[in-house]
Amino acid sequence: MSKELDVAKRAKVIEWLKTEVLDQVSRLFKAMWEGSTSRIGDSLASLIMSSYILGRRLGISYTDLDQQLLNKLRKHRQEGHQLEDWYQDISALEEHMRKR
């Protein structure tokens, strides 16, 4: 495959993944409106999957993305993020990520 075709293919895949992310956000909002727990979970899983793959296509490894997420969680926890203060969501997710 020529270099120009490869670059075009990569750009097309990235654009497609961006639309997937938007589509999953839309599906998530509809599922939340309808109150469908199974569709909410499916949309969230698809959104996370598309985000990871988009990151990989943009040159960020899954391991690096996990580490960046852990760093962000640690920072939010240390800064007293409101979700941490109210529900301990930040530390719960951080613990979950570390146990994987």
Contact map, one row per residue, 1 for C-alpha under 8 A:
1110110000000000000000000000000000000000000000000000000000000000000000000000000000000000000000000000
1111110000000000000000000000000000000000000000000000000000000000000000000000000000000000000000000000
1111111000000000000000000000000000000000000000000000000000000000000000000000000000000000000000000000
0111111100000000000000000000000000000000000000000000000000000000000000000000000000000000000000000000
1111111110000000000000000000000000000000000000000000000000000000000000000000000000000000000000000000
1111111111000000000000000000000000000000000000000000000000000000000000000000000000000000000000000000
0011111111100000000000000000000000000000000000000000000000000000000000000000000000000000000000000000
0001111111110000000000000000000000000000000000000000000000000000000000000000000000000000000000000000
0000111111111000000000000000000000000000000000000000000000000000000000000000000000000000000000000000
0000011111111100000000000000000000000000000000000000000010000000000000000000000000000000000000000000
0000001111111110000000000000000000000000000000000000000000000000000000000000000000000000000000000000
0000000111111111000000000000000000000000000000000000000000000000000000000000000000000000000000000000
0000000011111111100000000000000000000000000000000000000000000000000000000000000000000000000000000000
0000000001111111110000000000000000000000000000000000010011000000000000000000000000000000000000000000
0000000000111111111000000000000000000000000000000000000000000000000000000000000000000000000000000000
0000000000011111111100000000000000000000000000000000000000000000000000000000000000000000000000000000
0000000000001111111110000000000000000000000000000100110000000000000000000000000000000000000000000000
0000000000000111111111000000000000000000000000000000010000000000000000000000000000000000000000000000
0000000000000011111111100000000000000000000000000000000000000000000000000000000000000000000000000000
0000000000000001111111110000000000000000000000100100000000000000000000000000000000000000000000000000
0000000000000000111111111000000000000000000000100110000000000000000000000000000000000000000000000000
0000000000000000011111111100000000000000000000000000000000000000000000000000000000000000000000000000
0000000000000000001111111110000000000000000000000000000000000000000000000000000000000000000000000000
0000000000000000000111111111000000000000001101100000000000000000000000000000000000000000000000000000
0000000000000000000011111111100000000000001000100000000000000000000000000000000000000000000000000000
0000000000000000000001111111110000000000000000000000000000000000000000000000000000000000000000000000
0000000000000000000000111111111000000000001000000000000000000000000000000000000000000000000000000000
0000000000000000000000011111111100000011001100000000000000000000000000000000000000000000000000000000
0000000000000000000000001111111110000000000000000000000000000000000000000000000000000000000000000000
0000000000000000000000000111111111000000000000000000000000000000000000000000000000000000000000000000
0000000000000000000000000011111111111011001000000000000000000000000000000000000000000000000000000000
0000000000000000000000000001111111111001000000000000000000000000000000000000000000000000000000000000
0000000000000000000000000000111111100000000000000000000000000000000000000000000000000000000000000000
0000000000000000000000000000011111110000000000000000000000000000000000000000000000000000000000000000
0000000000000000000000000000001111111001000000000000000000000000000000000000000000000000000000000000
0000000000000000000000000000001101111111000000000000000000000000000000000000000000000000000000000000
0000000000000000000000000000001100111111100000000000000000000000000000000000000000000000000000000000
0000000000000000000000000000000000011111110000000000000000000000000000000000000000000000000000000000
0000000000000000000000000001001000011111111000000000000000000000000000000000000000000000000000000000
0000000000000000000000000001001100111111111100000000000000000000000000000000000000000000000000000000
0000000000000000000000000000000000001111111110000000000000000000000000000000000000000000000000000000
0000000000000000000000000000000000000111111111000000000000000000000000000000000000000000000000000000
0000000000000000000000011011001000000011111111100000000000000000000000000000000000000000000000000000
0000000000000000000000010001000000000001111111110000000000000000000000000000000000000000000000000000
0000000000000000000000000000000000000000111111111000000000000000000000000000000000000000000000000000
0000000000000000000000010000000000000000011111111100000000000000000000000000000000000000000000000000
0000000000000000000110011000000000000000001111111110000000000000000000000000000000000000000000000000
0000000000000000000000000000000000000000000111111111000000000000000000000000000000000000000000000000
0000000000000000000000000000000000000000000011111111100000000000000000000000000000000000000000000000
0000000000000000100110000000000000000000000001111111110000000000000000000000000000000000000000000000
0000000000000000000010000000000000000000000000111111111000000000000000000000000000000000000000000000
0000000000000000000000000000000000000000000000011111111100000100100000000000000000000000000000000000
0000000000000000100000000000000000000000000000001111111110000000000000000000000000000000000000000000
0000000000000100110000000000000000000000000000000111111111000000000000000000000000000000000000000000
0000000000000000000000000000000000000000000000000011111111111100100000000000000000000000000000000000
0000000000000000000000000000000000000000000000000001111111111100000000000000000000000000000000000000
0000000001000100000000000000000000000000000000000000111111110000000000000000000000000000000000000000
0000000000000100000000000000000000000000000000000000011111110000000000000000000000000000000000000000
0000000000000000000000000000000000000000000000000000001111111000000000000000000000000000000000000000
0000000000000000000000000000000000000000000000000000001111111101100000000000000000000000000000000000
0000000000000000000000000000000000000000000000000000001100111111100000000000000000000000000000000000
0000000000000000000000000000000000000000000000000001001100011111110000000000000000000000000000000000
0000000000000000000000000000000000000000000000000000000000001111111000000000000000000000000000000000
0000000000000000000000000000000000000000000000000000000000011111111100000000000000000000000000000000
0000000000000000000000000000000000000000000000000001001000011111111110000000000000000000000000000000
0000000000000000000000000000000000000000000000000000000000000111111111000000000000000000000000001000
0000000000000000000000000000000000000000000000000000000000000011111111100000000000000000000000000000
0000000000000000000000000000000000000000000000000000000000000001111111110000000000000000000000000000
0000000000000000000000000000000000000000000000000000000000000000111111111000000000000000000000000000
0000000000000000000000000000000000000000000000000000000000000000011111111100000000000000000001001000
0000000000000000000000000000000000000000000000000000000000000000001111111110000000000000000000000000
0000000000000000000000000000000000000000000000000000000000000000000111111111000000000000000000000000
0000000000000000000000000000000000000000000000000000000000000000000011111111100000000000011011000000
0000000000000000000000000000000000000000000000000000000000000000000001111111110000000000011001000000
0000000000000000000000000000000000000000000000000000000000000000000000111111111000000000000000000000
0000000000000000000000000000000000000000000000000000000000000000000000011111111110010000010000000000
0000000000000000000000000000000000000000000000000000000000000000000000001111111110010000011000000000
0000000000000000000000000000000000000000000000000000000000000000000000000111111110000000000000000000
0000000000000000000000000000000000000000000000000000000000000000000000000011111110000000000000000000
0000000000000000000000000000000000000000000000000000000000000000000000000001111111011000000000000000
0000000000000000000000000000000000000000000000000000000000000000000000000001111111111000010000000000
0000000000000000000000000000000000000000000000000000000000000000000000000000000111111100000000000000
0000000000000000000000000000000000000000000000000000000000000000000000000000000011111111110000000000
0000000000000000000000000000000000000000000000000000000000000000000000000001100111111111111000000000
0000000000000000000000000000000000000000000000000000000000000000000000000000000111111111000000000000
0000000000000000000000000000000000000000000000000000000000000000000000000000000001111111000000000000
0000000000000000000000000000000000000000000000000000000000000000000000000000000000111111100000000000
0000000000000000000000000000000000000000000000000000000000000000000000000000000000111111111100000000
0000000000000000000000000000000000000000000000000000000000000000000000000000000000110011111110000000
0000000000000000000000000000000000000000000000000000000000000000000000001101100010110001111111000000
0000000000000000000000000000000000000000000000000000000000000000000000001100100000010001111111100000
0000000000000000000000000000000000000000000000000000000000000000000000000000000000000001111111110000
0000000000000000000000000000000000000000000000000000000000000000000000001000000000000000111111111000
0000000000000000000000000000000000000000000000000000000000000000000001001100000000000000011111111100
0000000000000000000000000000000000000000000000000000000000000000000000000000000000000000001111111110
0000000000000000000000000000000000000000000000000000000000000000000000000000000000000000000111111111
0000000000000000000000000000000000000000000000000000000000000000010001000000000000000000000011111111
0000000000000000000000000000000000000000000000000000000000000000000000000000000000000000000001111111
0000000000000000000000000000000000000000000000000000000000000000000000000000000000000000000000111111
0000000000000000000000000000000000000000000000000000000000000000000000000000000000000000000000011111
